[in-house]
Amino acid sequence: MDGKVWLTLGVIIAVGLAIAAAVLLVRVFAARRLLLDAGIPLRDKALFWVAVAYTVSPVDLIPDPVYLDDIGVLLVALRALQSAAGAVRPTKEPGATV
């Protein structure tokens, strides 16, 4: 493989990682609103902040240049926070009055 193929492959991987990072950033900002809700258990809030701290810390379970374990830990924390919010605040039925 020549340099042009490697460059193209690198650009594709970089764009994919940038898209994944953008999606995670949007989800983190959405989770911030959930953290302000008083009905969410402290355990789930703490799990989220521990995941954020792990993501930005230089210590890794799996040393890699792609941050797969960081993304995985953050996604698990976001899912736990979302399910806790769903349990506290059930979805409203269409046509229901508040």
Buried (B, 14 or more C-beta within 10 A) or exposed (E): EEEEEEEEEEEEEEEEEEEBEEEBEEBBEEBEEBEEEEEBBEEBBEBBEEBBEBBEEEEEEEEEEEBEBBBBBBBEBBEBBBEBBEEBEEEEEEEEEE
